[in-house]
Structure formats: structure tokens, C-alpha cells
């Protein structure tokens, strides 16, 4: 059974104020957790790139500007 987004929105509209507040709290919690997972995955990806020497750091501003213009 597939649930349509529009149906969900309509169901939320019918909810009590307290239930909407609880739903809002839960959604914010779930979104925060997803962001944490995304940051962690990006961190692990960056570590792999460092290990594989795919990332080059600039020690000076001029080095950084030169790499940007490449």
C-alpha cells in the first residue's frame, strides 16, 4: 500500500494541536539524526580521500588561489 504525500498532509491537518506539536518534535529529531549521519558519512569519505592522496591542502593563500584557477 502506497501512501501519498497529499494524503499525509491532509491527515496532519486533521490532527489536534498537541499531536501536531508532537509530530513536529519527532520530525525535527529525525531530521537532526539524518544530518548527523550525513556529516559522519562525509567525514568518512573525506578521510578516505586523504588516505588515497586525492586531497591536496594549500599552505599559503597564493597556493590556494593558484589551485582555484587551475
Contact map, one row per residue, 1 for C-alpha under 8 A:
1110000000000000000000000000000000000000000000000000000000000000000000
1111000000000000000000000000000000000000000000000000000000000000000000
1111101100000000000000000000000000000000000000000000000000000000000000
0111111100000000000000000000000000000000000000000000000000000000000000
0011111110000000000000000000000000000000000000000000000000000000000000
0001111111000000000000000000000000000000000000000000000000000000000000
0011111111100000000000000000000000000000000000000000000000000000000000
0011111111110000000000000000000000000000000000000000000000000000000000
0000111111111000000000000000000000000000000000000000000000000000000000
0000011111111100000000000000000000000000000000000000000000000000000000
0000001111111110000000000000000000000000000000000000000000000000000000
0000000111111110000100000000000000000000000000000000000000000000000000
0000000011111110000000000000000000000000000000000000000000000000000000
0000000001111111000000000000000000000000000000000000000000000000000000
0000000000111111101100000000000000000000000000000000000000000000000000
0000000000000111111100000000000000000000000000000000000000000000000000
0000000000000011111110000000000000000000000000000000000000000000000000
0000000000000001111111000000000000000000000000000000000000000000000000
0000000000000011111111100000000000000000000000000000000000000000000000
0000000000010011111111110000000000000000000000000000000000000000000000
0000000000000000111111111000000000000000000000000000000000000000000000
0000000000000000011111111100000000000000000000000000000000000000000000
0000000000000000001111111110000000000000000000000000000000000000000000
0000000000000000000111111111000000000000000000000000000000000000000000
0000000000000000000011111111100000000000000000000000000000000000000000
0000000000000000000001111111110000000000000000000000000000000000000000
0000000000000000000000111111111000000000000000000000000000000000000000
0000000000000000000000011111111100000000000000000000000000000000000000
0000000000000000000000001111111110000000000000000000000000000000000000
0000000000000000000000000111111111000000000000000000000000000000000000
0000000000000000000000000011111111100000000000000000000000000000000000
0000000000000000000000000001111111110000000000000000000000000000000000
0000000000000000000000000000111111111000000000000000000000000000000000
0000000000000000000000000000011111111100000000000000000000000000000000
0000000000000000000000000000001111111110000000000000000000000000000000
0000000000000000000000000000000111111111000000000000000000000000000000
0000000000000000000000000000000011111111100000000000000000000000000000
0000000000000000000000000000000001111111110000000000000000000000000000
0000000000000000000000000000000000111111111000000000000000000000000000
0000000000000000000000000000000000011111111100000000000000000000000000
0000000000000000000000000000000000001111111110000000000000000000000000
0000000000000000000000000000000000000111111111000000000000000000000000
0000000000000000000000000000000000000011111111100000000000000000000000
0000000000000000000000000000000000000001111111110000000000000000000000
0000000000000000000000000000000000000000111111111000000000000000000000
0000000000000000000000000000000000000000011111111100000000000000000000
0000000000000000000000000000000000000000001111111110000000000000000000
0000000000000000000000000000000000000000000111111111000000000000000000
0000000000000000000000000000000000000000000011111111111000000000000000
0000000000000000000000000000000000000000000001111111111000000000000000
0000000000000000000000000000000000000000000000111111110000000000000000
0000000000000000000000000000000000000000000000011111110000000000000000
0000000000000000000000000000000000000000000000001111111100000000000000
0000000000000000000000000000000000000000000000001111111100000000000000
0000000000000000000000000000000000000000000000001100111110000000000000
0000000000000000000000000000000000000000000000000000111111000000000000
0000000000000000000000000000000000000000000000000000001111100000000000
0000000000000000000000000000000000000000000000000000000111111011000000
0000000000000000000000000000000000000000000000000000000011111011000000
0000000000000000000000000000000000000000000000000000000001111111000000
0000000000000000000000000000000000000000000000000000000001111111100000
0000000000000000000000000000000000000000000000000000000000011111110000
0000000000000000000000000000000000000000000000000000000001111111111000
0000000000000000000000000000000000000000000000000000000001111111111100
0000000000000000000000000000000000000000000000000000000000001111111110
0000000000000000000000000000000000000000000000000000000000000111111111
0000000000000000000000000000000000000000000000000000000000000011111111
0000000000000000000000000000000000000000000000000000000000000001111111
0000000000000000000000000000000000000000000000000000000000000000111111
0000000000000000000000000000000000000000000000000000000000000000011111
